[in-house]
Structure formats: C-alpha cells, structure tokens
Amino acid sequence: MMYDQTRARQSADPTPGPAGRRSPSPEPLLPSDEQHKIVQRLRHALNTFADSPLEALVEAESAYEEATAQLVKALAERRRLLRAGWQSHNPDAQSGELRHALRQYREITQRLLHI
C-alpha cells in the first residue's frame, strides 16, 4: 500500500460539527475534577504568597508535581489503550482501523507539543 499524503494531512477528527465546522476540542487529558483540585491548590498558593512566600512556592511546586504525575499516568493509559487496539489486529487488519489509531497518536502528540 502506498503512503497517502492527502489522508495523512487530514485532521484527527474529520467529522464536521455544526455548520460544517469540526467539533470544538478533543477530550481533556485529565478528568475535570482532578484539574479542579490542582487549580484550587495553585490558586491557594497564589493567594497566600504575600503572607508566606516560601510556603506558597512549596504549595505551587506540589501542585505542579501532582499535575505532571497525573498527566504522565493519563498519557500512559491512553497509549496502552491505543496499542491494545492496533496490536490485537492480525497483519491483514483494515487500513481504516490502523489509520484511526495513527490519527489518535498524531492528535495526542500534537497536543503535547503545543503545551
């Protein structure tokens, strides 16, 4: 099978949304409740900086560490699920299924590169 440059350039989600536009944004990498907890901790650090700068920095660093750890965990789980999806196929797997997996990898990687 030859490399299809046109399809490779297509977006990860070719399904248009309302009025012919693509859907707004992809699924968040972290659940919203986890994001909220981390944001609250960071806000607390920012709000207490004037009174206790060192403690605020420790809190901000802790929020950063939690966010990065949860992000790494979420990305590893997505990778596991994607890999399980395409590795379970036989060598004659449908190219559409493999293309979908490739688009998922591309979408996630592009999001990471734009952080």
C-alpha positions as a printed Julia matrix, in Angstrom:
115×3 Matrix{Float64}:
   0.0    0.0    0.0
   1.32   3.45  -0.9
   1.6    6.36   1.5
  -1.41   8.65   1.11
  -0.23  12.24   1.71
  -3.71  13.71   1.47
  -5.1   11.46   4.17
  -2.02  11.95   6.36
  -2.71  15.7    6.38
  -6.34  15.27   7.45
  -7.29  16.21  10.96
  -7.6   13.59  13.68
 -11.4   14.02  13.7
 -12.68  14.51  10.17
 -16.32  14.56  11.29
 -17.62  18.12  10.96
 -19.59  19.69  13.76
 -22.43  22.23  13.42
 -22.38  24.37  10.29
 -19.64  22.23   8.72
 -17.05  23.0   11.38
 -15.11  20.41  13.3
 -16.04  19.55  16.87
 -14.74  22.08  19.41
 -11.92  20.4   21.28
 -10.68  16.91  21.99
 -11.32  15.08  25.22
  -9.28  16.57  28.1
  -6.2   14.65  29.16
  -7.18  14.84  32.85
 -10.66  14.46  34.34
 -12.23  17.81  35.22
 -12.43  17.04  38.95
  -8.68  16.37  39.06
  -7.98  19.54  37.08
 -10.17  21.5   39.5
  -8.27  20.19  42.56
  -4.92  21.16  41.09
  -6.17  24.6   40.03
  -7.54  25.18  43.55
  -4.18  24.29  45.09
  -2.4   26.65  42.71
  -4.87  29.46  43.47
  -4.33  28.9   47.17
  -0.59  29.25  46.65
  -1.03  32.46  44.68
  -3.41  33.91  47.27
  -1.11  33.18  50.21
   2.12  34.36  48.57
   2.05  37.84  50.14
   1.81  36.44  53.69
   4.08  33.41  53.32
   6.01  33.34  50.05
   8.08  30.24  50.79
   5.04  28.16  51.78
   3.22  29.4   48.68
   6.1   28.27  46.49
   6.15  24.86  48.13
   2.39  24.55  47.52
   2.76  25.65  43.88
   5.56  23.15  43.32
   3.45  20.41  44.87
   0.53  21.28  42.56
   2.92  21.19  39.6
   4.26  17.79  40.63
   0.74  16.41  41.02
  -0.31  17.76  37.62
   2.7   16.29  35.83
   2.35  12.92  37.58
  -1.34  12.66  36.69
  -0.64  13.74  33.12
   2.05  11.07  32.71
  -0.33   8.47  34.13
  -3.18   9.55  31.82
  -0.91   9.54  28.75
   0.43   6.09  29.61
  -3.13   4.76  29.89
  -4.12   6.27  26.53
  -1.03   4.76  24.96
  -1.86   1.36  26.45
  -5.41   1.51  25.09
  -4.3    2.64  21.64
  -1.6   -0.01  21.43
  -4.01  -2.74  22.55
  -6.39  -1.66  19.81
  -3.99  -1.98  16.92
  -1.68  -4.73  18.19
  -4.56  -7.13  18.63
  -5.25  -7.0   14.89
  -3.83  -9.54  12.53
  -1.42  -8.46   9.77
  -4.35  -8.09   7.38
  -6.05  -5.51   9.62
  -8.26  -2.98   7.95
  -6.27   0.08   6.96
  -9.11   2.28   8.22
  -8.68   0.95  11.75
  -4.94   1.44  11.6
  -5.4    4.94  10.15
  -7.7    5.8   13.06
  -5.03   4.71  15.55
  -2.41   6.74  13.69
  -4.63   9.83  13.83
  -5.12   9.34  17.56
  -1.34   9.19  18.08
  -0.9   12.29  15.94
  -3.61  14.25  17.78
  -2.21  13.46  21.22
   1.39  14.15  20.15
   0.43  17.49  18.59
  -1.38  18.49  21.76
   1.71  17.66  23.79
   3.93  19.7   21.51
   1.66  22.74  21.92
   1.64  22.74  25.71
